[in-house]
Amino acid sequence: MAPHPVVAHPRVPEEHRERVRKAFLEIGKTQDGAELLAKIPIHKIVAADSSDYEELDAWGLEKYVE
């Protein structure tokens, strides 16, 4: 499971979402980008989708939502 998900509202045009997605995936491939990510800390950027987080449904987190 990706520890730091980045999501976009559906109103954001697909072209913009794709450009941002590609930029995030590319940043870790450079030395400067890897150093920036290490400060978060993120060791590797990976593409994810909502199915990656389905296991969270079993955690019973609904009781913490107001």
N, C-alpha and C positions, 0 to 999 in steps of 0.2 A: 504494500500500500504506500503510495506516495505520501510522505509526511507533511508536505507543504503544498496543498492543492491551490491552484490558481484557476479561477473560473470567470466566465464572462456572462453578462446578462444576455438573454436571447435577442434583445433589441440591438446589440452590437452587431454590425454587419459581419457576415461570415469572412469576408476578405480581411477585415481588421483582426478578427479573432485568430485567423490562420497566421497572419504576420507576427502577432505577438507570440503565438505558440512556437513558431519556428525560431524566433529570437531567443526565447527561453531555452529551447533545446540546443541551440548553438552556443550559448554563452559559456557553458562549461567546457567547451572544446578548446578554449584559449587559456593561456596561463593567467592572464589578467582576470578573465571570467571565473576561472576555478578559484582564484584567491578571493574574489568577492563572495562567491558562494560559500566558501569555507568559513566566512565570518558569520553566517546565518545560524547554524551550520547546515549546509546541504552538500553532500558529497557527489551527488549525481542527479541531474534533471532527467526525468522520464515522463513520457506521455501517459496520461491516465484518463479514464472515463468513469462515469458514475457506477458502473458495475464493479469497479475496483473497491468501492466503499460499501457494497451491499452487506458485508459482514457487520457493519456498525449497527444495522437494524436490530441485531440480536443483543446489543449491549444495554437496551432499556433506557436510552438517553432521553426519551420523550418526557420523563418526569422533571427534567431540568429546563424545559422550554416553557417560557411564560406565555 
